[in-house]
Amino acid sequence: MQVKPRTKRRPVGLTSLIDVIFLLLLFFMLASSFTRYQSLDVSSGGRGGGADIKPAYLRIHASEKIDLNGVPMSKAEMAGRFATLTNKENMVIAIWSGPEANVQDVVDVMSAARQSGLKTVLVTGN
Amino acid sequence: MRMRQQHKREPAESTIPLINVVFLMLIFFLFAGSIAKDDARQIEPPLNILEDETIRSTGALIIDPEGKTFSGKTEVTVVDWLAEQDAGEEAGEPLKIAADGTLKADALEKVIQDLKAAGRTDIVLITRRGSK
């Protein structure tokens, strides 16, 4: 029996592989985004609902003009002031914003209050 | 003058290290990036110091710094957007709003009020992770 002599094959070229990988890389580099978004709940429950506790009242007049229950404070003092509120388990903070306040200020206040373990309610309209 | 002759031919540059690096970059972009449609790209959502779960901005109601509302790139009214959401796949999920950080809070509250008037109370605001 005679064995057929095998012809020597050329190795598969790497160039086409690199081509495809480069294409994939380019696609993912251009198509992907790195911004991470997260959600902040602004639903603040339904209308009415007789609460038996009095909420703390926080007003945002402007970016650095905030008062809690009528006493002015700065954004840096927020965490300390929230910590002094009594009956924290049930305490709700009602946030009212003036015409000069913007969304970033409201989010700053809401996240600081949540971080202190308080519930927040955004006062909308009348 | 006699030119010096090159005796040896330089060996061809090996492509294996190149492929290694490109592979690494490919894998990095595959895992670190997300290719979901980012509707909130045109605005800058407010920064948030809390570390909550991450969400996608796909399908959110976009409010630009002037208070105009958009769905994707087209301008819509709040009522039209709400009808679109109720008919779409994500009916029953919380409503997502992406507002620019420099927008007046009153304009955002107006939109929230409109949504509440339509009977929806599950509303979330999209924020960016990070501190100033």
Interface residues (C-beta under 8 A of the other chain):
Chain A: L14 T15 L17 I18 I21 F22 L24 L25 F28 M29 A31 S32 S33 F34 T35 R36 Y37 Q38 S39 L40 D41 V42 S43 S44 G45 G46 R47 I60 S97 P99 E100 A101 N102 V103 Q104 D105 V106 V107 D108 S111 A112 R114 Q115 L122 V123 T124 G125
Chain B: T15 L18 I19 V22 F23 M25 L26 F29 L30 A32 G33 S34 I35 A36 D38 A40 R41 P45 P46 L47 N48 I49 L50 E51 D52 E53 T54 I55 R56 S57 P94 K96 I97 A98 A99 D100 G101 T102 L103 K104 A105 D106 L108 E109 K110 I112 Q113 K116 T121 D122 I123 V124 L125 I126 T127 R128 R129
